[in-house]
């Protein structure tokens, strides 16, 4: 009788340990699955954020490029006008100097 009781207790301990190990394995698997899901979701969010940032950077670069081109055009126009005005002023000064020289010579 004592041997049967020992066998039953040993079997109970063995089965109990196996059930606990199975539960632990399932819990570990659930944890790994949740980690994988979170990693996947985070990866999607990071990719989406990176895409948004890249788009915004491209937009800013495009806007800056337009502003630089516009500023360059304005500067070129102003330079052209300044050169034209300076040329006219130089011509007037030369004419005035020539006229004064002619008057002096007479």
MOPE-V479355 format. One record per pair of residues at least 4 apart in sequence whose ideal C-beta (glycine too) atoms are under 7 Angstrom apart, sorted by the first residue. I is the first residue (numbers start at 1). J is the second residue. D is the distance in whole Angstrom. If there is no record, write none. Layout:
i->I j->J d->D
i->I j->J d->D
This chain:
i->1 j->5 d->6
i->2 j->6 d->6
i->3 j->7 d->6
i->4 j->8 d->6
i->5 j->9 d->6
i->6 j->10 d->6
i->7 j->11 d->6
i->8 j->12 d->6
i->9 j->13 d->6
i->10 j->14 d->6
i->11 j->15 d->6
i->12 j->16 d->6
i->13 j->17 d->6
i->14 j->18 d->6
i->15 j->19 d->6
i->16 j->20 d->6
i->17 j->21 d->6
i->18 j->22 d->6
i->19 j->23 d->6
i->20 j->24 d->6
i->21 j->25 d->6
i->22 j->26 d->6
i->23 j->27 d->6
i->24 j->28 d->6
i->25 j->29 d->6
i->26 j->30 d->6
i->27 j->31 d->6
i->28 j->32 d->6
i->29 j->33 d->6
i->30 j->34 d->6
i->31 j->35 d->6
i->32 j->36 d->6
i->33 j->37 d->6
i->34 j->38 d->6
i->35 j->39 d->6
i->36 j->40 d->6
i->37 j->41 d->6
i->38 j->42 d->6
i->39 j->43 d->6
i->40 j->44 d->7
i->41 j->45 d->6
i->42 j->46 d->6
i->43 j->47 d->6
i->44 j->48 d->6
i->45 j->49 d->6
i->46 j->50 d->6
i->47 j->51 d->6
i->48 j->52 d->6
i->49 j->53 d->6
i->50 j->54 d->6
i->51 j->55 d->6
i->52 j->56 d->6
i->53 j->57 d->6
i->54 j->58 d->6
i->55 j->59 d->6
i->56 j->60 d->6
i->57 j->61 d->6
i->58 j->62 d->6
i->59 j->63 d->6
i->60 j->64 d->6
i->61 j->65 d->6
i->62 j->66 d->7
i->63 j->67 d->6
i->64 j->68 d->6
i->65 j->69 d->6
i->66 j->70 d->6
i->67 j->71 d->6
i->68 j->72 d->6
i->69 j->73 d->6
i->70 j->74 d->6
i->71 j->75 d->6
i->72 j->76 d->6
i->73 j->77 d->6
i->74 j->78 d->6
i->75 j->79 d->6
i->76 j->80 d->6
i->77 j->81 d->6
i->78 j->82 d->6
i->79 j->83 d->6
i->80 j->84 d->6
i->81 j->85 d->6
i->82 j->86 d->6
i->83 j->87 d->6
i->84 j->88 d->7
i->85 j->89 d->6
i->86 j->90 d->6
i->87 j->91 d->6
i->88 j->92 d->6
i->89 j->93 d->6
i->90 j->94 d->6
i->91 j->95 d->6
i->92 j->96 d->6
i->93 j->97 d->6
i->94 j->98 d->6
i->95 j->99 d->6
i->96 j->100 d->6
i->97 j->101 d->6
i->98 j->102 d->6
i->99 j->103 d->6
i->100 j->104 d->6
i->101 j->105 d->6
i->102 j->106 d->7
